[in-house]
Amino acid sequence: MAFSRKTAPEVVLEGDALTSAMAGIGMNFAVRATKNPNIEDVLLFASIEAMAESDLRVLAILANWFGVHHAWVNADRLTKRLQHHEGERLRAFWSAIAQWKIEDRRFSSLAKLYAGPRIDVLPTGADFQIRRHGEDRRFETTCLRVPANLLRDRPADILSPRELAKRHRTYRWRVMMGPSYRADVWAALEGAPDISAADLARRTYASFATAWQAKRDFAIAS
């Protein structure tokens, strides 16, 4: 049977499972953290919770996390997943995030996901709040209008890169190898060295060739 590359997560993260997964990628919630969750899956489902459900707590910590850790996000994986979502507010959020971090050219395609008029993060009262407090400086030049002081920006809410690298195996390998599918495959092999190349590819959303080559190299290095 021909190998079919996996692109979508099999499990939808929501509720307590989402909160635990967010803690697993370094967002400081008072819950038991999921061990080594897929980073882009967590970011995707957290952003759905933030924008579709207008959860400002999740929105704030998600923006803070991205500000600290964007250099180690697999931009290709995140962009491909978001291209399949039609939600206007979700696409606007990620376009705004990419426009905020415009110096990171890996997110240039993500910045183009939304091309409509600016969207208010608040469903009501945005004009009043912006007149009173101005705009959040992170989003001033983006497609998202966010009043200043709306989203809490506290370093203590997020683990530092050094701390997260100690706790999250895939993140640590991305720091060492760059935010690539190969790094994710290598991390998965460290936890399950006997896994087949096909299962390895499906687990990490990588191509079969990437998984097979990494498995070969891991065996040599081991």
Secondary structure as UniProt FT lines:
FT   HELIX           15..24
FT   TURN            25..26
FT   HELIX           39..52
FT   TURN            53..54
FT   HELIX           56..69
FT   HELIX           70..72
FT   HELIX           75..82
FT   TURN            83..84
FT   HELIX           88..100
FT   TURN            101..103
FT   HELIX           105..107
FT   HELIX           108..111
FT   STRAND          119..120
FT   HELIX           126..133
FT   HELIX           137..139
FT   TURN            140..141
FT   STRAND          144..145
FT   TURN            148..149
FT   HELIX           155..157
FT   HELIX           161..167
FT   HELIX           169..177
FT   HELIX           181..191
FT   TURN            193..194
FT   HELIX           197..204
FT   HELIX           208..221
//
